[in-house]
Amino acid sequence: MSSFDLNRVLMTGRLGSKPILKKTEKGSSFARFSVAMHRYGGKNEPKQTQWHNVVVWGNQAELCERYLDKGSSVLIEGQMDVHFYELEGIRKLGFQIVADRVQFIGGPRSTMSHDVVEGILDEDATEELLQ
């Protein structure tokens, strides 16, 4: 009997702040930003905002930093990354979406064609981040 594991995220939402572009020690570009999406309850329940941390690599990271801003609407396609980190001596569990594709679908600065923004995730850079 074979098993099939799937780790795929597809979401739309709005940026909570401008993407922050950084470089690794080896020179790979990556950008981090948060995306808000709304979860709607029943008839008498208010909507709930959920925040998701996103990291994107390479040329896409540079384009995100250049063209996206707080409030920009995006479609994110990628995978969920679960990792541990330490904060004030306490080991914590973190979650982020590693984006394979970021598509600009509206917002204050998304004047560029979405076809130009689609790219390929730099797998070496992802490995470097996760170590």
N, C-alpha and C positions, 0 to 999 in steps of 0.2 A: 504494500500500500504506500503510495507516495503522498507527500504533503505539499501544499502550495502556500507560500507565505507572500503577502503583498503589503508593502508599505508605500502608500501613495496618498498624497494630499492634493486636493484641488479646491481652492477657495477664492472668494472675492471679498474685498473689503477696502477700507481707506487707511492711508498711512497716518500714524499718530504723530510723526515728526519727520523731518528731512532725513534721508539715509546718511549714515556716517561711513565714509570710505576710509579704509585702512589697507596697509600692506603687511604681508608676513615677512619674516626675516629673509626668506628666499625671493621676495619681490612679487608674490602673487597678490593681486587686488581682491578685496572682498568688501562688501557693504552689509551693514546691519540696519534693520529698521523694524518697527512694530506695525502690525496691521490690526485694525479693529473690525470686527464683524458683529452683526446683531443676530441674536437668537430670539425669536418671537414665541411667546407663550400662548396660552389659550385666550379666549375672548376677553376675559377680565384680568389678564396678567400683563404687566408691562414688559416691554422688550428688555433684554439683558445684553450688555456689551461684553464681548469676549476679546481679549487681547492675545495676539500670537507674535512671538519673536521670529524674525526671518533673517537668514543669511544667504547672500548670493555672491557668486564668484566671477572673476575674470572681467571680460569686456562688459558683460551685463551689469556687474557691480558699478563700473564707471558710468554707464548710461543711466542707471538708477539714480546715482548721486547727482548727475548733471540735470536730469529732466523731471525727477519726482520731488514733491514737496509735501508738507503736512496737508492732509486732506485729499491727496491724489487717490484716485480709484484704480485698483490693480486686480488682476487675476494672477494668482500664484499657483504654479504646479511644481511639486517636488516630493520630498519624503520627510517624515518625522524623524528627528534625531533626539535620542534620549542620552544624556550624559551626566556625569557627576562633577561637581566642583566644590571648592572649599571656601567658606565665608566665615571669617572670624573664628577659625579653628573648627567649624562645624561642617561636616560633609553634607552636601545638599544634592538633590536630584533636579536637573534642568531639562527643559524641552524647547526645541526650536525647529522651525521648518527650514530645511536646506533646499533652496529653490533651484530647480532645473530650468525654469522658465518664468520670467516676469513679463506680463503683458500689460501695457498701459491702456486703460479703458476710460480714462477721463480724469479731470481734476485740474488744478491750477496751472501746472506746468507741463502737462503731457501733450505737447504739440507735435511730437515726433510720431511717425508711423509705427504701429506696434510690431510690424514685420522686422524692422531694423533692430528691435530690442531683443528678439528671441535669439538664444544662443545655446551653447553647450556647456554644461557644468564641468569645471576643471576637477577631475577626480583626484589628482595628486594634491591639489589645494585642499580638498575636502578631507583627505586623510591627515594632512598636516594640522588642520583645525581640530580634528577629533582626538589627536594625541595629547 
